[in-house]
Amino acid sequence: MEKRKLGKNGPEITTIGLGAWAIGGSSTSFSWGEQDDNDSIKAIQAALDSGLNWIDTAAAYGFGHSEAVVGKAVQGRRDQALLFTKCGLIKDPDSRDAVRDLSPASIRRECEDSLRRLNTDYIDLYQFHWPDDRTGTPLEESWATMRELVKEGKVRYTGVSNFDVALIKRCLAVGPVDSLQPPYSLLRREYADETLPFCKENGIGVIVYSPMQSGLLTGKFDINKVAEDDWRRRNRMFVEPRLSNNLAFVERIRPIAERHGKTVGQLAIAWVLMNPAVTAAIVGARSPQQVVENNGAADWRLSDDEMAEIQRAIVETEV
Ligand SMILES: NC(=O)c1ccc[n+]([C@@H]2O[C@H](COP(=O)([O-])OP(=O)(O)OC[C@H]3O[C@@H](n4cnc5c(N)ncnc54)[C@H](OP(=O)(O)O)[C@@H]3O)[C@@H](O)[C@H]2O)c1
């Protein structure tokens, strides 16, 4: 599988990395329902066996459970897996929700906990999960803490997620930003106009999340098969009338995938990888079968005609 450099100075990463949100289990208000840890471990191992060289997780996913499962799965093969994780969303003591906290003490505490759960002594890419609009910590102090963690050897590269250009510039004034992790899919294109070109111009790597819109664009999505406590049941993308419109869009683009003997999910991943600012896609999978199928997108380049056909479908279905 093709590898690309993450930003100016980062590691060479495969164009697909494994996303570990769904394998966090059902303990949070943003869970994907029950998940068997054995399936998760098999999925991670299948990803590494197939040549994917990085995994994206976060302390918030299952409040540590996802990191613990990743740590277990990469035992004995740490050299084959770049570990990307995130801080800044901590458990609300009174609920199953997460709250934002990028205060230096909290970042340091979270970093130690992540190192322990991942069973490693360094994190390859440490990322801010969301901007902190709650504790009043100046972003400059938060970013300086991240850069200290690099100097201390606990973290190799530092990135941000869900940050706009103004916030990224504030980090850049303190020290390097190696990557951005934004939402980007056929159904979510709001970062494409300003933020992605800014990253390209400034040598900031981009690893996009939810390229299949959390399952909606796989071509197999059925809301009736989604668990009662799965966050998707309450998300605006998955609620009527938008759900039916999104699924009508999937049917519109299905023939493009089928002409190549591919799935709509593979088409959705291939499409995000066509954006020149995008380094790689974070693709979630809950089983080895899903991993193997999704990898079929990696080296598929869409033609100009196909890109235009997809653009027409976006406009005409108003997604
Ligand atoms: N920074 C952030 O704020 C943020 C936010 C969201 C995601 N992320 C990261 O990005 C990663 C990927 O995003 P995502 O998990 O939301 O979405 P995604 O990659 O668009 O979709 C993944 C989901 O689609 C379904 N799926 C995957 N492969 C499939 C296949 N071959 N056939 C049928 N269904 C398939 C699975 O769920 P079902 O089988 O249950 O349908 C899977 O969990 C996350 O794991 C996380 O690491 C980060």
The ligand as a Tripos MOL2 file, in Angstrom:
@<TRIPOS>MOLECULE
LIG
   48    52     1     0     0
SMALL
NO_CHARGES

@<TRIPOS>ATOM
      1 N1        -11.1180   13.3490   16.0910 N.am      1 LIG1
      2 C1        -12.4000   13.1350   16.1410 C.2       1 LIG1
      3 O1        -13.1770   13.9240   16.7030 O.2       1 LIG1
      4 C2        -12.9290   11.8780   15.5080 C.ar      1 LIG1
      5 C3        -14.3200   11.7380   15.2660 C.ar      1 LIG1
      6 C4        -14.7440   10.5800   14.6180 C.ar      1 LIG1
      7 C5        -13.8370    9.6040   14.2300 C.ar      1 LIG1
      8 N2        -12.5010    9.7610   14.5120 N.ar      1 LIG1
      9 C6        -11.4890    8.7300   14.1190 C.3       1 LIG1
     10 O2        -11.7280    8.2870   12.8090 O.3       1 LIG1
     11 C7        -11.9610    6.8780   12.8050 C.3       1 LIG1
     12 C8        -12.8950    6.5090   11.6710 C.3       1 LIG1
     13 O3        -14.1330    7.1650   11.7850 O.3       1 LIG1
     14 P1        -15.4820    6.3960   12.0560 P.3       1 LIG1
     15 O4        -15.1840    5.1290   12.7680 O.co2     1 LIG1
     16 O5        -16.4310    7.3820   12.6280 O.co2     1 LIG1
     17 O6        -16.0750    6.1360   10.6290 O.3       1 LIG1
     18 P2        -15.8150    5.3980    9.2600 P.3       1 LIG1
     19 O7        -14.4180    4.9650    9.1140 O.co2     1 LIG1
     20 O8        -16.3860    6.3170    8.2600 O.co2     1 LIG1
     21 O9        -16.8000    4.1340    9.4230 O.3       1 LIG1
     22 C9        -16.4560    3.0700   10.2480 C.3       1 LIG1
     23 C10       -17.6710    2.2130   10.5750 C.3       1 LIG1
     24 O10       -18.3120    1.7580    9.3950 O.3       1 LIG1
     25 C11       -18.6880    0.3810    9.5220 C.3       1 LIG1
     26 N3        -17.8670   -0.3350    8.5370 N.ar      1 LIG1
     27 C12       -16.5190   -0.2720    8.3740 C.ar      1 LIG1
     28 N4        -16.1120   -1.0480    7.3680 N.ar      1 LIG1
     29 C13       -17.2150   -1.6160    6.8660 C.ar      1 LIG1
     30 C14       -17.4260   -2.5140    5.8030 C.ar      1 LIG1
     31 N5        -16.4200   -2.9720    5.0580 N.pl3     1 LIG1
     32 N6        -18.7060   -2.9110    5.5470 N.ar      1 LIG1
     33 C15       -19.7350   -2.4540    6.2910 C.ar      1 LIG1
     34 N7        -19.5950   -1.5930    7.3220 N.ar      1 LIG1
     35 C16       -18.3380   -1.1670    7.6070 C.ar      1 LIG1
     36 C17       -18.3650   -0.0300   10.9490 C.3       1 LIG1
     37 O11       -19.4820    0.1990   11.8070 O.3       1 LIG1
     38 P3        -20.7910   -0.7870   11.8390 P.3       1 LIG1
     39 O12       -20.3220   -2.1380   11.3880 O.co2     1 LIG1
     40 O13       -21.2470   -0.7360   13.2460 O.co2     1 LIG1
     41 O14       -21.7830   -0.1250   10.8980 O.co2     1 LIG1
     42 C18       -17.2690    0.9600   11.3140 C.3       1 LIG1
     43 O15       -17.1650    1.1770   12.6930 O.3       1 LIG1
     44 C19       -12.4580    6.5900   14.2310 C.3       1 LIG1
     45 O16       -12.3270    5.2300   14.5870 O.3       1 LIG1
     46 C20       -11.5470    7.5030   15.0150 C.3       1 LIG1
     47 O17       -10.2550    6.9350   15.1350 O.3       1 LIG1
     48 C21       -12.0520   10.8900   15.1240 C.ar      1 LIG1
@<TRIPOS>BOND
     1     1     2 1
     2     2     3 2
     3     2     4 1
     4     4     5 ar
     5     4    48 ar
     6     5     6 ar
     7     6     7 ar
     8     7     8 ar
     9     8     9 1
    10     8    48 ar
    11     9    10 1
    12     9    46 1
    13    10    11 1
    14    11    12 1
    15    11    44 1
    16    12    13 1
    17    13    14 1
    18    14    15 2
    19    14    16 1
    20    14    17 1
    21    17    18 1
    22    18    19 2
    23    18    20 1
    24    18    21 1
    25    21    22 1
    26    22    23 1
    27    23    24 1
    28    23    42 1
    29    24    25 1
    30    25    26 1
    31    25    36 1
    32    26    27 ar
    33    26    35 ar
    34    27    28 ar
    35    28    29 ar
    36    29    30 ar
    37    29    35 ar
    38    30    31 1
    39    30    32 ar
    40    32    33 ar
    41    33    34 ar
    42    34    35 ar
    43    36    37 1
    44    36    42 1
    45    37    38 1
    46    38    39 2
    47    38    40 1
    48    38    41 1
    49    42    43 1
    50    44    45 1
    51    44    46 1
    52    46    47 1
@<TRIPOS>SUBSTRUCTURE
     1 LIG1         1 GROUP 0 **** ****
